[in-house]
Amino acid sequence: MYTAILRMQDGTEREIPVVMNGNRAILRKEEIPAETKSVDFLPDFCKAAISSEGFYVVPSIDNDGHAGQIFFRPRAEQEIEFDCNDMPLYVFHNGKSAFLAVVSGMSLEYSLMTGIRDGFYYMFPRFLLNGEGAYEDLEVRFFELTASEASWCGAARRYRRYQLERNACTPIRERMKRFPVVGEAALGPEVRVRLAWKPVPSPVPDQTEETEPPIHVAITFEQCEQILDEFHKQGIEHAEFCLVGWNKSGHDGRFPDLFPVEPLLGGEEGLKRVTEKAKRYGYLISAHTNLLDSYKIARRWREENCLRDKDGSLHQQGNWGGGNSYYLCPKKAHEEYAEQDMNDMQRLGFRGTHYLDVMSILRPVKCYDPRHPLNRKEAGIWRGKTLALAREKVGASASEGSWDFCIGDLDYVLYTVFHRNGEFERPLVDKHIPFWHVVYHGIVLYNTFCDTVNASIKSDPVLPLLNLAWGGRPLSYFFAKFRSSGTNWMGEEDLRFGTPEQLAADVAKIKRDYDRYRTISDLQYEFMEEFEERKENQLFRITYSDGSVLVFNLGGETCELDGKTYPPYSMTRL
């Protein structure tokens, strides 16, 4: 049995049947009145009695958050809304049967509702239409999970297969044949270098050239060359450097403007010397740019290119170095700026994983400007086109977070989960699981957590291993801390550019982790098949598609597993 409850803008409700076509539950968009506020898809077979065997899986408990596993233990009646589903799916296993559910129609327009009522757990998608109608059929596809697939890892593998079969993405091993940078990037760490910035948040919300706050220079292009020299001197053969804040007025300075290259850093000639040196050493080098945020101080500022909210106002999203940030419409950003920007990246000598900020960490926003209206799906498609262009022009593409609406155009994710211990408590979630990582390892490169940024130099010995256990690539960041407000989401321990002795000591720590990583870097081209937690929060066994097995002991005591001994804070390849 499958029904849908339509809630109208006036508070009334209607119940209509949902058509089952094979494994697909479909509600045609023509059947949904324009005045519909929300639609609940209610399959009876997703229910589970309290204390029964099995579990639910929620793909992301908050934005850029952990996947959550929910067990059917006794609890008080309640309902939780999960509104940031970075993968459009949920999993239910009631002890007798198991299914992967994929929201394949209106997949950016729903919340996942989970709760307990009358002795049963329930889970269903609630499509949020807000009186705007549906632009495509509401659809959920159900894939039965049997035998080894009837686990959260098995469900992740099934979703991966679904994505590959419909050509939503391709494995790194295949993609690198056409785009070799993707494969080269896997061989060493990502090293981000923040060069310059203005105060954040800005004391001048809407800046002009006359009121622009002073620019803080942390690392010049000449000093950036010294960083490359030290990496080369210490024998780090493979690394990728991403320059942040090289553009006019530094990081988030005057987007969408990039030029002139910030003179206080050494100007365009100084930048070209850095990119040329990187190439001589065999390093990849890329740039950080932004085609989502824009600032009124920019010479390329055009109000008609901005995204508008439903009330007709410009969509404002935070206060950063350039002041109040106004979103660009992704269609206009691509049409008006992207081609020129990527040609400029080529001209400056960049070859690497070009970073477009914010693109994949937030759900696409609708544009209500009647000159270039976009629904969420269309907005996501345009973001993907810009990422794809970066790959074509510079070698590979990167962005900030783990939403998978543009996964086929994305090569590197800066952090897949915000914090290892979660951002918010969700009362129903019993366990955090690396569901995204089992799906996308071998398809996308990534650093796992904000916490594992600069893991090489942080005092917690677990962090570098934790990143590798979840399949991550090491990430170092010079001046990860830059906000004057003091909210440093990438941690308090930071890489700085100080004396030559301090630089050498820091790079030596990065070299230590590089040497460990290079023994398993080949696994970046493989799928992660099983992720087993053999001792809670300490001992993990991870199996890859080539048969390789890694065992991580993340605790301070020796552990035994299957007759073998694993020392504290260790990684072992079997």
N, C-alpha and C positions, 0 to 999 in steps of 0.2 A: 504494500500500500504506500502511495506517495501522494501527498497533498501540498498545497501552497496556501498560506494565509496572506492575503493582501490587506495592508492597513492603509486607509485613505487619509488624505490631508485633513479631512473633517472629523477624524477619529473613528469612523465606522470601519468594519472589517468584512471581508469576503473570503470564502474558502472555495478553491477550485482544484480539480484534479490535475496532476502533472503527468504528462505522457512519458512512458518508459519505452525507449527505442533501443533494444538490446541492452547495453550497459549504460545508456545515456538517459538521464532524466532531463526533460526539456520543457520549458514554458516559453511559448512563442511570444516575441515582443509585441505582436499585434493583439494578444490577449490581455495585455497589461494596460489599464486605463491611464491616461496622462496624469490624473490626479493621485496616483499611487505614491505613498510615502515610503513604504518598505514592503518586501516580500520575504516571508519565511518559507524555506524549503524544508519539509518535515518528513523524512523517511522513517518509518517505524523501526526498521531493522538496525538503526544506529543506536537504539537504546540498550542499556545494560543495567541489570539489577544491582543494587548496592551489595557489596561483598562478593560479586561474581568474579571469575577469572578475567584477565584481559586488561585492556588499557585504551586510552585515547592518545593521539599525538596532535599537538598544536604546533604549527610551523614556526611561529615567532610570538613570544609572549608579550613583547613590546617592540617598538621600532628598532631594527637592527639588534634584536634580542635573541636569546636562546630559543631553540625548539624545546617544548615542554611535554613531558609524559605524565599522564594523569591516570592513576589507578583507582579502582572502584571501591575504595574503602569507605566505611561509614563516616558521614559528615552531615552537618546541618544543611537544610535546604538553602540553596543560593543559586545565583546565575552570574556568570562572568562573560564580558564581551571582549574578545580579542580582535582588535581592529587594525592590526598591522601585519597582515599575512604576507611575508616576503616571498613565500611560495604559495600558489593558490591551491592548497590541499589540506586535507586532514585524514587521520587514520583512526579506525576503530576496530577493536578486537574484543569480542564479547566472551571469549573462552571457547566458543564453538566455531565461529566463522570470523574471518578478518577481511577487511577491505581497505584499499587506498581510494579515497575520493578526491578527484581533481575538479576544481571549479574552472570549467573551460569556456564559459560564456559570462560576460560581465565580470571578469575575474579580478578587476581592480575596484569593484564597487560593492564589496560586501564586508561584513564583520562575521566572525565565527562565534556563535553563541554556544556556551557550554554551562551546564548546571545540573542540579539535583532537584527532583520533584516527585512526590508520591512514591518514594522507594526506588526510583530509577534515575540513572544518569542519562543525559541526552546531549546531543551535539548536532548543530545544523547551521548552514549559512543563512544570514539575513542580508538580503540585497537592499541597499540604501539608495533609493531613487529620488526622494525629496521632491516629488511632483514634476520631475524633468523627463519622465519616460525612460524606456530602455532603448539603447542604440544597437543592441544585438540580443539574440535569444538568451534567456537565463538557462544555463546548462551545467550539470554536474555529471562527471563520468565516474563509474565505480569499477575498480579492478579487484577481483577476488585474489586474496593472498593465501596460498597454501604451502604446506611443507616448510622449507627454509625461508620462504618469503613472509611467513606469518610472524614477523618480528618487526621492530622498528627499523632495523638495518635492512631487512628484506623489503619493507615498504619504500625505503629510500632508494634502494636499487631499482625497484619497479618504477618509481617516478623518474629516475635517471633514464631508464629504458624508454619510457614514454616521451621524454624530451628529445632523446636522440632519434627515435623512430619518426618523429614529426619534424625533424631537422630544425628544432628550436636552438640547437647548439651543436658543436662538434668537439671531439676530444682534442686536447693539445697536440697529441702525436700526429693527428691528421692536419690540424690547422697550421702547424709549424712548417709543413711542406711548402705552403704558399707564403706564410709570414714567419720567416726564421727567427725574428726577434722574440716571438712568443716562446720558442724553445730555448733560446739563449738566456732569456730572463730567468728561467728556472734554475740555472746553474749557480747562482750566487745571490747574495742579499740585495734587497732594495735599500738604498741610502738616500734619504731625503735631506736636503740642505736648505733651511729657511734663511734667506739672505737679509731681508729688510721688511719692515712693516710700520704701520702707524698705530696709535693707541686703539685698543679693542676692549670694550666698546668705544665707539668714537664720541668724543665730547661735542663734535659738530655733526648733527644728524644728516643734514643735506649740505655737503661741502661745495665750495667753489674754489677756484685756484687761489683766491685771496684769503679764504678762511681755512684752507687745508692744514691740518695739524702737521707737526714736524715728522719726518721719516727717521726711524731708528735703523741704523745699519749695523747688522750683527756680523756678517761675513761678506767681504768683497769678492769680486771675481778672482783677483790675485790670490787671496787666501783660499778660495775654493780650489784653485790649482794646487795649493800646498796639501790640501786634504787628499786629492787624487794622488799626488806624489807619495804620500805616506802609505796609502793603501797599496800602491805598486811596490814600494820599498819593502813592505812587510809580506809580500808574496801572495796577496789576495788576487787571484787570477781573474775571477769572474765577479762582477758587481754591476749594479745599475744605479746611477745617480739621477735623482730628480731634483731640479732646481725650483725652489718655491720662493716667490717674491723677487724674481729677476726683472719683472716688468715695471713700468712706470709707477712710482710711489709704493712699490713693494707689494707684499702679499695682500690681496683684496684691496688694492690701492685705488684703481680707477676702472675696474671692469665695466664694459667690455673692452676698454682700451688696454693695449699691451705696450704701445710704443709712445715715446722713445724708450728703449731699454734704459733702466734707471741709471742716470749719470753718476750718482754717488757710489755705485758699485763698480764703475769702470766702463759703462756704456757698451755699445754693441761690439766694439772691437775686443773689449775685455771678455765679453760673453763668448765670442767666437774662439778665442784662445782656449777657453775652458772646454768647449765641445771638441775642438781639434785635439787637445791633449787626451781627453777621454778616449777618443778613437785610437790614438797612438798606443795607448795602454791596453786596448781591447775591451774597454768598458762601454756599456750602453749608457746613454745620457738622454734624459727627457726633460720636459718642462711641465710645470703646474700652471694650468689656465682655468678659466671659468666662463661658461656660456649659459649659466642659469642666473646667477646674481648679477645685478648691474647697479651702477651708482650715478647720481645726477651730475657729478663732477666730470664724467667722461665726455670727451669730445665726440665719441660715437653714440652718446646717449640719444635715443629717439623714443619719445613717449609712445609713439605708434607701434613700436616693436615690443612693448611690454605686455605682460599677461594681466588680464583684468578679471576681477572677481565678479560674482553674480550681480552685485549692486553697482557695477561699473567702475569701481575704484581700482587703482593699481594694486597688485598683490605684493604686499610688503612682508619680507621674511628676515627679520633680525637686523641687528646693528653690528657692522664689522669695521674693518679698517677704512673703507670708503664711506662709512656712514650708514644711513638706512639703505638696506638692500631691496631692490625691486626686481621681482622675477621677470626675466625675458620669456616671452612666448617661445617654446622650443621650436616651433615651425619658423618663426621669424629669425630666431638665433641662428638656425642652420642656414637659412636662405641668405641672410644679410651679413653674417660674420664668419661662419665656420670655414668656408673655402679659403678665404683670405688668411685666416689665422693659421690653418694647417700648411698652406704654402709658405708662410713666414717661418714656421717651425723647421721646414725643410731648408730654407735659405740660411737659417742660423746654424745649421749643422746638427740638429737634434736627430738622433736615431735611437729609439727605445720605446718604452711603454708610456705614451703620452697620457697625462693625468688631467681629466676634466672633473673639476670638483663638484660634489653634491649629487651628480646625475643618478646614482644608483642607491643612495641611502634614504631617499624619501619617495613615497608614492607620488606619481605624476599628478600635477595639479591641472584642473580644467581651465581653459581659457575662454572667457565669455565675450571677448572683443568681437563684435559682429564682422569685423574685417578679416579675422583669422581665428574663428572659433575652433576649439579642440575639446573632445571628451578625453577622459583619462587614458584610454587605450591609444588614441591618436597622439596624445602628448608623449606617451612612452615610446611610440614608434619613432617620433622625431628625435627624442633623446638618443635612441639606438642608432639612428642615421648619423648623428654627429660623432658618436663613439666609433662607428664603422669607418667614417672618413678619417679619423685620427689614426686608425689602424692602417688604412691604405696609404696615408701620406708619411707617417712617422715610423710605423712598424708594428705597433700594438697599442691597445687602449687600456685605460684604468680609470676607476672612480672610487667612491668612498665606501659604499655599503653593499648589502647582500640582497636587495630586491631583484627578482629574476625576470622581470618583464622585458629586459633587454639583454639577457644572458648570452645570447648568440653574438653580440657585438662587444662583449666585455672580456678582457684578458687578465686583469688583475684587480683585486679588491683590497683596499687599504686596511679595513678591519671588518670581518664578517659578523662579529658579535661585539657589542659595545664593551661590556665588562664581564669578566669571567664569573663573577658571583651574581650577575644580573643587576639590572637597574632598579626594578620594582618588584615587590612581593606580589605574587598572584596566588590567592588562597588555595586554588584547586591544583596547582602544579606541584607534582611530587618530585620530579627529577628533570634536570637539564640534560639534553642529549645532543650530540653533534650531527643532527639529521642533515642539515645543509651540506655539511662537509662530506658525508658519505655520498650524497647526490652529486656534488660538483667537483670533488677532487679528481684531478686528471682532465678536467675541462676548463677550470679557471685557476689561476694562481692567486694566493691570498696570504695575508697576515691574519691571525685568528682574532685577537682581542686588542682593544686599545691598551690594555695592561701589558701586552707583549711587545708593544712599541718600545724600542731601546732595551729589550730584555737582556741583551749582551752586557750592558753596563749597570743594570739594576741589581740591588742587593739580594733579591729573592731568587734563590737558585732554581725554583720550580719553573719560572716564567719561560726561559728558553726551551726547556723540555716540553712544557705544556703546549707551546706553539707548534713544535714538531709533532707531538702526539696527535694533534688535531689536523695535521697535514700542512701546516703553514710554512711559509718561506720567511726567513729572518728579515726584520725591518729595523734599521737604525735611523735616527732622526736628529740632526743637529738643530737645536732650538725648537723642539716640539712644544715647549712652553713659550707662549707669546702674549697671552691675554693679560691685560693690566688688571682685569677683574679678579684674577687669581684662580679661575676655574680651569684647571689644567687636566682635561679628560684623558690625556695620554700619560699621566703620571708626573710625579714631582722630580724624579731622578732623570737627568737630561744630559744630552751631549752638548758641550759648549766648544767654542773655538778660543782656546787660551794660549798657553805657552806651547812651544814645540814638544816639550817633554810630556805635557798633559795630552796633547793630540796623539803622540806615539803610544802612550799608555792606553788610551781609549781604543785606538785602532787595534792594539794587541788583543783586547778583549773581544772585539768584533772578529778578529782573525781566529781566535779560539773557537768561536761558535761557527764560523765559516768552515773550519776544518772538520767539525763534526757534521755539519749539514751536507758537505760535499759527499760524504759516504752514503747518503740516502737521497741525493738530489735527483737521481734517476727515477725515483718513485713519483716525482711530480708528473710524469707521463703515464702513470698507472691509475686505475680506479681504486678507491678504498672500498673493500668489500665487507669487512666485518670490523666492528669496534666493540671490544669486550672490556668491561670493567671487572677485573678479577678480584680486586680488593678495593673497597670503596675509597674514592678520592686518592688512590695511591698507585695501584698496579693495573696497567692497561696493556692489552694485547690487540694489535691492529694487523689485519691481513689485507694484502694488496692483490690486484688482479694477476700479477705475474707470479704469485705464490710466496712472495717475500712476507716475512712476519717481523714486526717490530714490537719489542716489549719495553715499556717505560715504567720505571719505578720513580714516582714523583715524591716519595716520602723520605724521611731522614733515617729510616731503618732498613736493613737488608730484608729482602723478601724471597720466598721460594715459590716456584711455579713449575709444575710438571717435571720435577726432579732437578731443576736448575736454580741457581742462586743469582739474584740480581742486587747489586750494591745500591746504596742510597743515591738518589738523584742521577739516575743512569738511563741510557738508551742502549738497547742491544738489538742488533739485527741477526735474526736466526737464519 
